[in-house]
Structures are given as structure tokens and as C-alpha cells.
């Protein structure tokens, strides 16, 4: 075999992979748009009291069987942000959007946008708490001790 024949075969395989990825990607994009429409149709603003929040697996969260069966198998093994909240007289376990999860205060009453059992955004927090996400530390800042902590230790 000549080098140009090998090159043609490799280019053909790469082209085939790109076509398959394009088709699969467009199907997944359509699915996501449909689910986003459904979430928009079901959303409602609710006042709730956040009792606890944790990141855990879906099987550990004590969700109803119907909710567990509807989730894809790969999502069942992943750790997800869960919020235990009191909505009226009922205590429920809800799934939070990762961006919302960071801003949710524990032991505070909040107004949130809820779509089924999924918290999509925070409207307000009772008591005037500012809704800003905590600033993430850089990789090297995690290893540095704060000057305030050093003074307390001495």
C-alpha cells in the first residue's frame, strides 16, 4: 500500500466519525430544546424553607421510584446537588441547579422557581441576604492559609 492510500483511508474514517457526531449532536440538541420547553411550561414560584443541602447519589436521596426510573442510567451514579426543604407543611427532597445550589442559604426562607422537583433559580431570600455566589478559590489559594487563621492559631 502506498502512503496516499493510507492517508485516504484515515481521512474517510475521520469524515465518517464527524458525520456520525453531527447527527447524534443534532438529535441531542432537539431533545434538550424539548425538555427545556417542558420545564418552562411547568415552572412556578414557591416559597420554601431550606433545611439541608448535600451532594449525593440519586439512589441515596430518597426520591420517589417514578423519579428514579425516569432518570438516565449514567445520571444515577453521579453525585447531584439535593436540597431538603419545607414547602408549606410538607418536607420534600428537591434537585437544584448547580449554580443555584451554591447560592441557596441553609435554614433560611427563599422564593425559588420550581419546575417539578427541580429548582431552576432563586428569586429572593427572606432577611435581605445578598444573592451572590461564593467566590471560588484558585488552585494555589487552597493551599495557602489565610492570615486571619494563622493569627487565631497562635
Buried (B, 14 or more C-beta within 10 A) or exposed (E): EEEEEEEEEEEEEEEEEEEEEEEEEEEEEEEEEEEEEEBEEEBEEBEBBBBEBBEEEBEEBEBEEEBBEEBEEEEEEEEBBBBBBEBEEEEBBBBBBEEBBBBBBEEEBBBBBBBBBBBBBBEBBEEEEEBEEEEEEEEEEEEEEEEEEEEEEE
